[in-house]
C-alpha cells in the first residue's frame, strides 16, 4: 500500500493513483476497475482483454468486490456457474474514495491533537 504522504507530495494526481493511495488497491486493480467501467466481463474475457492471467484477474476482481468497486452477476451457462463482473458507477467510486479520505483526515487530525 502506498503511504498517504504519497498523495500529498506526489505530482501525479491522476485518479488511478489517488484511488490506489486512498483505498490501498494495487495498480492492477485500478486498471481492472477502469476496464470494467468501459465494459463488464467474465474473468476469461477480462483476462483476454487485459492480457493478464486469469488467476491474477480473479484475485483482483475479488479485491474490487471487497472494496465495493465492483459487483458480480450470474451468467447463464449450459453447465457450471459463471459470473460477469461490472464496475460500480463513477459516482459510487467517488463516494467510497471521499469516505476513505475523510476517515484518513479524521485519524490524522486526532493523532495531531492527542500529541
C-alpha positions, 0 to 999 in steps of 0.5 A: 500500500502506498503511504498517504504522504504519497498523495500529498507530495506526489505530482501525479494526481491522476485518479488511478493513483489517488484511488490506489493511495486512498483505498490501498488497491494495487495498480492492477486493480485500478486498471481492472476497475477502469476496464470494467467501467468501459465494459463488464466481463467474465474473468476469461474475457477480462483476462483476454482483454487485459492480457493478464492471467486469469488467476491474477484477474480473479484475485483482483476482481475479488479485491474490487468486490471487497472494496465495493468497486465492483459487483458480480452477476450470474451468467447463464451457462449450459453447465457450471456457474459463471459470473460477469463482473461490472464496475460500480458507477463513477459516482459510487467510486467517488463516494467510497474514495471521499469516505476513505479520505475523510476517515484518513483526515479524521485519524490524522487530525486526532493523532495531531491533537492527542500529541 
